[in-house]
Amino acid sequence: MTRSLTILGATGSIGRSTADVVLAHRDEFRVEAVVGGRDAAALAEVARRLGARFAALSDERGGETLKEALSGTGIASGAGQSAILEAVARETDVVLAAISGTAGLAPTHAALKAGRRIALANKESLVCAGEAFMADARRLGVEIMPVDSEHNALDHALAAGLNRDVEKAVITASGGPFRTWSKERIAQADADVASAHPVWSMGSKINIDSATLMNKGLELIEAHHLFGLEAERLDVLVHPEAIVHGLVQWRDGAVTAGLALPDMKVPIANALRHRERLQMDLPRLDLAAIGRLSFDRPDEERFPCLSLAKAALKAGGAMPTVLNAANEIAVEAYRAGRIRFYDISEMVESVCSTFSGRRLSAPAIVADALEIDREAREAAMGLMPAHA
Ligand SMILES: NC(=O)c1ccc[n+]([C@@H]2O[C@H](COP(=O)([O-])OP(=O)(O)OC[C@H]3O[C@@H](n4cnc5c(N)ncnc54)[C@H](OP(=O)(O)O)[C@@H]3O)[C@@H](O)[C@H]2O)c1
């Protein structure tokens, strides 16, 4: 049966992998709408390739360029927030949510509220407004299928038993480019070096989060909301081969794990098809050829962002929202060469401690999450001169 699909973040790394999956299964999918940020030419190209019916660009200034690039194709287009809302309001079976960062919150939530099944890559939606998203998903009966390889693996592993029998759910981290580096050497590394991920090919922001291990911390928070598991039952293992993505340890000592070669097309295809399996023309996992898989505990001394994210998860309330906002500002500054690697964790820690006294409760609606996000960003920006 053909499924209709809208792709938020269609020009990004996840968006492009999604386009590959769709183009390899022409009979299985029909693309209703594609949404992008600023790159009108790239959005027009993906809209043409996929034969989408509508293309929406967030940046209003690119609206004319997009329109011109699509003229004669029959693909309608628009720009600005209203165009994005128009894209998510269009009838579809599934919305793949892959806008990067907090910018993904409002469009993803609008799709959820419209009752669309969500294939979720934008982890920030759950990190910043997890309570609000999950409450609305339950109320509206909307399913959220995780695209993150770790959560996709956990989703399947957890189906092997009951939530109350889970002793621990573990997500793995490849360890990033600095896995074996000394703290002194990491401290000197610039954003280009930090962006060179050893395993995954990803967008620039998540690459830096992988180097700091903040990405793994955000994923713990995401797992907490997706699977209803408290901090004490969630853990991280470093696994450089990135073959085992998630493991569930049951109370009888048995372990169920999700394995695959590291290619985002695998969890994307699965999330799009609602747990069904598509025939994928990809290399197969050959464990005998790999020979050996290795695991290690994360070093939170060299990667303090992981401890900060764990602390935010334990603190609960609005702390994950604050953590995420401060991290986005710090990562942007690091990428611009304005601060150094360990300034990221220092800034995040400083903003979190500023907010900790206020004991803000978890945002019950997305608008509240965005307001806390705004305040935390301002606080992070305020720290910038001292760190620049
Ligand atoms: N990459 C991975 O392997 C991976 C794995 C798991 C989860 N994720 C998550 O998936 C999300 C996307 O990651 P990515 O690596 O694909 O990022 P990316 O390559 O940087 O792509 C981001 C996408 O979002 C669009 N965008 C940015 N700001 C926007 C806005 N204000 N409105 C509408 N669209 C906007 C970009 O459009 P322009 O290109 O026009 O700016 C682009 O299409 C992130 O939340 C990330 O944590 C990624």
The ligand as a Tripos MOL2 file, in Angstrom:
@<TRIPOS>MOLECULE
LIG
   48    52     1     0     0
SMALL
NO_CHARGES

@<TRIPOS>ATOM
      1 N1         22.0740   13.0890   11.0270 N.am      1 LIG1
      2 C1         21.8410   12.0120   11.7440 C.2       1 LIG1
      3 O1         22.4110   10.9420   11.4880 O.2       1 LIG1
      4 C2         20.8300   12.0630   12.8580 C.ar      1 LIG1
      5 C3         20.5850   10.9030   13.5990 C.ar      1 LIG1
      6 C4         19.6200   10.9340   14.5800 C.ar      1 LIG1
      7 C5         18.9080   12.0960   14.8540 C.ar      1 LIG1
      8 N2         19.1990   13.2200   14.1350 N.ar      1 LIG1
      9 C6         18.4320   14.4290   14.4450 C.3       1 LIG1
     10 O2         17.7300   14.8160   13.2820 O.3       1 LIG1
     11 C7         17.6320   16.2340   13.2020 C.3       1 LIG1
     12 C8         18.2230   16.6810   11.8600 C.3       1 LIG1
     13 O3         19.5940   16.3370   11.8450 O.3       1 LIG1
     14 P1         20.4690   16.4690   10.5210 P.3       1 LIG1
     15 O4         21.7830   15.8670   10.8620 O.co2     1 LIG1
     16 O5         19.7050   15.9470    9.3660 O.co2     1 LIG1
     17 O6         20.6020   18.0610   10.4120 O.3       1 LIG1
     18 P2         21.0550   18.9340    9.1550 P.3       1 LIG1
     19 O7         21.7990   18.1100    8.1800 O.co2     1 LIG1
     20 O8         21.7170   20.1420    9.7110 O.co2     1 LIG1
     21 O9         19.6600   19.3480    8.4650 O.3       1 LIG1
     22 C9         18.7570   20.2010    9.1060 C.3       1 LIG1
     23 C10        17.5260   20.3910    8.2570 C.3       1 LIG1
     24 O10        16.6400   21.2830    8.9460 O.3       1 LIG1
     25 C11        16.3370   22.4000    8.0790 C.3       1 LIG1
     26 N3         16.0970   23.5750    8.9070 N.ar      1 LIG1
     27 C12        16.9680   24.2310    9.7060 C.ar      1 LIG1
     28 N4         16.3570   25.2650   10.3240 N.ar      1 LIG1
     29 C13        15.0650   25.2490    9.8960 C.ar      1 LIG1
     30 C14        13.9280   26.0400   10.1840 C.ar      1 LIG1
     31 N5         13.9890   27.0930   11.0260 N.pl3     1 LIG1
     32 N6         12.7500   25.7280    9.5840 N.ar      1 LIG1
     33 C15        12.6650   24.6940    8.7140 C.ar      1 LIG1
     34 N7         13.7150   23.8950    8.4130 N.ar      1 LIG1
     35 C16        14.8970   24.1750    9.0050 C.ar      1 LIG1
     36 C17        17.5540   22.5350    7.1950 C.3       1 LIG1
     37 O11        17.2450   23.2970    6.0300 O.3       1 LIG1
     38 P3         18.4310   24.1740    5.2990 P.3       1 LIG1
     39 O12        19.3950   23.1390    4.7810 O.co2     1 LIG1
     40 O13        17.7590   24.8970    4.2260 O.co2     1 LIG1
     41 O14        19.0130   25.0350    6.3620 O.co2     1 LIG1
     42 C18        17.8110   21.0530    6.9050 C.3       1 LIG1
     43 O15        16.8810   20.5760    5.9620 O.3       1 LIG1
     44 C19        18.3580   16.7750   14.4230 C.3       1 LIG1
     45 O16        17.4410   17.0280   15.4370 O.3       1 LIG1
     46 C20        19.2880   15.6410   14.8300 C.3       1 LIG1
     47 O17        19.5740   15.6260   16.2090 O.3       1 LIG1
     48 C21        20.1180   13.2200   13.1440 C.ar      1 LIG1
@<TRIPOS>BOND
     1     1     2 1
     2     2     3 2
     3     2     4 1
     4     4     5 ar
     5     4    48 ar
     6     5     6 ar
     7     6     7 ar
     8     7     8 ar
     9     8     9 1
    10     8    48 ar
    11     9    10 1
    12     9    46 1
    13    10    11 1
    14    11    12 1
    15    11    44 1
    16    12    13 1
    17    13    14 1
    18    14    15 2
    19    14    16 1
    20    14    17 1
    21    17    18 1
    22    18    19 2
    23    18    20 1
    24    18    21 1
    25    21    22 1
    26    22    23 1
    27    23    24 1
    28    23    42 1
    29    24    25 1
    30    25    26 1
    31    25    36 1
    32    26    27 ar
    33    26    35 ar
    34    27    28 ar
    35    28    29 ar
    36    29    30 ar
    37    29    35 ar
    38    30    31 1
    39    30    32 ar
    40    32    33 ar
    41    33    34 ar
    42    34    35 ar
    43    36    37 1
    44    36    42 1
    45    37    38 1
    46    38    39 2
    47    38    40 1
    48    38    41 1
    49    42    43 1
    50    44    45 1
    51    44    46 1
    52    46    47 1
@<TRIPOS>SUBSTRUCTURE
     1 LIG1         1 GROUP 0 **** ****
